[in-house]
Amino acid sequence: MYGTQGLDMNWLIATDLDGTLLDDDYPDATAAAVIDKLSAKYADACIALVSSKTPLEMIELVSHCQSSPLLIFENGSGLAWREPALCGSGTSRAKGFEIDCTGQSYADIVTLLHELRQSEGYAFRGFADMSVDEVAAHTGLSFTAAARSKQRLSTEPIHWQGSETELLSLQSTLAEHGLHIVRGGRFHHVGSNVDKGRALTSLWRRLRFQYGTRPRIVACGDAPNDLPMMERADHAIVFPLREGGYMQPRNPNTTHASQPGPGPWLAAVTELLDIHYQEATFT
């Protein structure tokens, strides 16, 4: 994938999908083409897709790629890769990918949420409550893609219908069970006490161990669940929120993209890398 042990890997490009690399048309083939274009131009860059999507959703996207991006799925709950991208094996395999999930099981999370809803009266509907058709209607996904999005390992997206005060109460109760809730682009996501930033740091350390390099991180995102990785990165590229405006990560090296989608994403990342390429390569 990235060559042999000891390769100079100067960049780790971590990107959110929905609202960042992908727009509402979900053009997987187009997104795959720009991933390949960036990989071809910057041979010393590793690309990691970092999303609230499930492993199967992300594997479907990269099935269109000639390159082999790494996958951080379900908001940092696990990592997936094609052999021999990373050393070692995962906890399971799917469609040629090693999958390493570190979060609590999906079944346990859904059971707890249902118990809390019944006992405390919280107002929400999760993917486990929705049919495939309902998920498709809420997300704009095709029926087949929506079915993949319901095959979750460690997080539950919920459509919150209660007040902010009630949401804080749920957040506090979940914390007692080692879980947290974070807002994404469309849904709130309930999962283990992990996030995209921690998962990205873990991946960086793994790449450093395997390849002996210290790549600089560029993180791209648009939503609150992207802040942890944008704030840990050397450079952040922020895409506009669906309701307008931009998130404000605590990162002095932040730039703003004009809009989401494969074309604007490629332009924003390429512009940043072209400016800083020599700096990363020769320092």
Secondary structure, 3 states (H helix, E strand, C coil): CCCCCCCCCCEEEEECCECCCECCCCCHHHHHHHHHHHHHHCCCEEEEEECCCCHHHHHHHHCCCCCCCEEEEHHHCEEEEECCCCCCCCCEEECCEEEEECCCCHHHHHHHHHHHHHHHCCCEEEHHHCCHHHHHHHHCCCHHHHHHHCCCCCEEEEEECCCHHHHHHHHHHHHCCCEEEEECCCCEEEEECCCHHHHHHHHHHHHHHHHCCCCEEEEEECCHHHHHHHHHCCEEEECCCCCCCCCCCCCCCEEECCCCCHHHHHHHHHHHHHHHHHHHHHC
